[in-house]
Amino acid sequence: MGFLSNTDSHIIALIIGALMLLGSFATIGNGSASKFDHDFALILLITGVICLGFGLGLIDLSQLKDLWPRNE
């Protein structure tokens, strides 16, 4: 992937997060969306905010890894 070799991971996360939020708001605003569509839009909204937080440098991935339950 030559065009992505010069792109930072934070820029990619910003773009993906913005697209997730756009899809989430479009689904929520759709009048004929079902309950499943609204539930999926909520998941997109949460992951979009996480991606934007990582892209802006507000969220560190090591902090998210610490929240994940481990079998110890």
C-alpha positions as CSV (number, residue, x, y, z in Angstrom):
1,M,0.0,0.0,0.0
2,G,2.1,2.8,-1.3
3,F,-0.2,5.7,-0.6
4,L,-0.6,4.7,3.1
5,S,3.1,4.5,3.8
6,N,3.4,8.2,4.5
7,T,0.2,8.4,6.5
8,D,0.3,8.4,10.3
9,S,-1.9,6.0,12.3
10,H,-3.5,8.9,14.0
11,I,-4.7,10.4,10.7
12,I,-6.1,7.1,9.6
13,A,-8.0,6.8,13.0
14,L,-9.4,10.3,12.5
15,I,-10.7,9.5,9.1
16,I,-12.2,6.1,10.2
17,G,-13.7,7.7,13.3
18,A,-15.3,10.5,11.2
19,L,-16.8,8.0,8.8
20,M,-18.2,5.9,11.7
21,L,-19.8,9.0,13.2
22,L,-21.2,10.0,9.8
23,G,-22.7,6.5,9.4
24,S,-24.1,6.5,12.9
25,F,-25.8,9.9,12.5
26,A,-27.2,8.9,9.1
27,T,-28.7,5.7,10.5
28,I,-30.1,7.4,13.6
29,G,-31.7,10.2,11.4
30,N,-33.3,7.6,9.0
31,G,-37.0,7.5,9.7
32,S,-37.4,3.9,8.5
33,A,-34.5,2.4,10.5
34,S,-35.4,-0.6,12.7
35,K,-34.4,-1.2,16.3
36,F,-31.5,-3.4,15.1
37,D,-30.3,-0.4,12.9
38,H,-30.4,1.9,15.9
39,D,-28.5,-0.6,18.1
40,F,-25.8,-0.9,15.4
41,A,-25.7,2.9,15.1
42,L,-25.0,3.1,18.8
43,I,-22.1,0.7,18.4
44,L,-20.8,2.8,15.5
45,L,-21.1,6.0,17.6
46,I,-19.1,4.5,20.5
47,T,-16.4,3.1,18.3
48,G,-16.3,6.3,16.3
49,V,-15.7,8.4,19.4
50,I,-13.0,6.0,20.5
51,C,-11.3,6.3,17.1
52,L,-11.5,10.0,17.2
53,G,-10.1,10.1,20.7
54,F,-7.1,8.0,19.6
55,G,-6.6,10.1,16.5
56,L,-6.5,13.3,18.5
57,G,-4.2,11.7,21.1
58,L,-6.7,11.8,23.9
59,I,-6.8,8.0,24.3
60,D,-3.8,5.8,24.6
61,L,-4.2,2.3,23.4
62,S,-2.4,0.9,26.4
63,Q,-5.1,2.4,28.6
64,L,-7.7,0.5,26.6
65,K,-5.7,-2.7,26.9
66,D,-5.7,-2.4,30.6
67,L,-9.5,-2.2,30.7
68,W,-9.8,-5.5,28.9
69,P,-10.4,-8.5,31.3
70,R,-7.5,-11.0,31.5
71,N,-7.4,-14.6,32.6
72,E,-4.8,-14.5,35.4
